[in-house]
Amino acid sequence: VARLRAADARPGPLSAASLDHQGVDAVAVSPMVTVLARGGPSPARTLAELRAGIAADVTSAAPDPAASFLAALAFGIHGTLPADSTRSLQDSGLAHLEATSGLKVAIVAGIVARLLALAAAGPRMRLGASAVAVAGYVVIAGGGAAAAASAVMAGIVGVLGRSGRRVEPLALLSLV
């Protein structure tokens, strides 16, 4: 049995303003949900399955809580880290390590470019493969604003670096 209730007055994705913008008038609330049928394939479902597969692979490769921390640190996959570990990270001021950041985007781009350079790939191939790897990483890691801005910055640095221009990081940072 489901009940309809008004949307929350608090800000957020389930706020009255947000739901009204999407044309939603009420929210159904039920203590139990029964899935009658699964929808067809979609990009969101594919991404969720990929992230779940990565989390499962990491969990099988290392014991918890190390596996949960690695999934959060490397791929931005949250929710599996035990509450006491999350609290410890917050108390120590290290919770930001779980977020996908420019450093992680730069590491992905750098690893791909370096491996291709060792394989004697040309500059275009290195730039293109790095761009694809960074885009893939940002999508897999959840596509947060910081990660997307870092991907744009990495692309600008790659293009300017390829053109032989001197890259001024602070000036580029003002563009993103």
Phi, psi and omega in degrees: 000128180249148176245147173263137176223160178291155179291160181296147174277339181291151177293154178141181184294339178254018179286159180301318182296316181294316181289325178297322178298331180266001179084020180263129182261332183210164181242133177273133181238129180212141178289344182217138179240133177247122178278118181275324179202147177270145178286174180282182181295145177209160177301320180295318179294317179299316178296316179298319179293321178296314179296320178295321177295319178297314179300319179294319179296317179295318180296324179285340183271339183216153179283156175283148007272000181299320180295317180296319179294319179297317178298319179289317183293311186275325188238001180067024180270106185259172174101343181259350180286129180303150184301321181293325176292318177299316180297319179297319177296319179294316181296326181273356181078020183250012181297335180295344179296336180284342184280147175283124187231177178298326179299315181293322177296317179295323178297316179299312180298317181294318180297314181296313181297319181292317178299319179290327176295320177296331179272009178064031176284150181286169183298322179296317179297316179298316181295314181295314180294322177296319179297317179295317180296317179295315179299315178298317179297316180298318179294313181296324182281002174110352174063035179294165182299317180296319180293318179295317178297321178294324178294318177298315179299317179298321178296316179297315179299318180297315181292314180294320178297323179292329181280355178088003179281151177284132183264120177258104186303318182293322177294319178293323180299329179290343179279336187263000000 
